[in-house]
Amino acid sequence: MQKQCVVRGLSVAAALVGLATAASAVPMDWTPVGNPGNAPDTTGFGAVVYAYQIGTYEVTNGQYAEFLTAKAASDPLGLYNPNMGSGTGGIAQSGVSGSFTYSAIAGRADKPVNFVSFYDALRFANWLNNGQGSGDTETGAYTLLGGTPTPINGAVVTRNLGASIFLTSEDEWYKAAYYNAVSTSYFAYPAGSNAQTGCTSPTATANRANCQGVVGDVTNRGSYTGSASPYGTFDQGGNVYEWNEAIIGLNRGIRGGSWFNGGGSLAATSRSSNGATSENNVFGFRVAMVPEPGTGLLLIVGLLGLATRRRAD
């Protein structure tokens, strides 16, 4: 079992998450992924040399709607896809250009956002990284040039040094989904199993997911309560494919299968990609975080030092 330092009853990890999100309008749930320096899987993926936090769930319609209301009053960057407003989407747009507002459709706030491109995911991550609210979408975790829906540097854009909240790298995503820190090995499927995940309606039964069209729609986040990954994330298998930072030819990486695809697409060996501008009802994303050493971490270190001095006194 991993040991964690405690500040007034809070673990360092929990305190860091609180610092990173205390001023945020959109709450995010984070799962710690420790065991830095782990070896890669036989696929070559999963090695991460640092501890980090990953979204416990996929980004939801409710969270993305808040982002749209903050940053898409006229939407020159095409952050909203009209398909979000019907069918398997979950976000309604109201008003006229210049004063657009957005809201999650009733009953769909906790379903993962879909119809998002890779660039939409980067812009949401930038917004989180920059403190939400009026935070910039074009700088921060990523530098996006041109002021257009498809950045002029889109084919080569990578994470900036010092980013604190960002789209997952392929290795970060893979480790959180498949790595077993107890055995220092990897599972074949993201619910802590080497047996193929079963595609069913939401259930507490282990190793089940929303896949192969069984439900016919995305499901609320965390609906498969018995199918967490070894670290404690949900829906890394099924529901929606999740964009990651990998550059694969002219495409960007996606992992984890979807509500529409078969159970085999959830496997660790199933690596996929798509054009970065693609927006359809099986594409979503989740974000990750490494708190900046210059802010939250130093504050925690200072608090720990103060507590030590007080005990000494």
Order of alpha helices (4+ residues) and beta strands (2+ residues): beta-beta-alpha-beta-beta-alpha-beta-beta-alpha-beta-alpha-beta-beta-beta-beta-beta-beta-beta-beta-beta-alpha
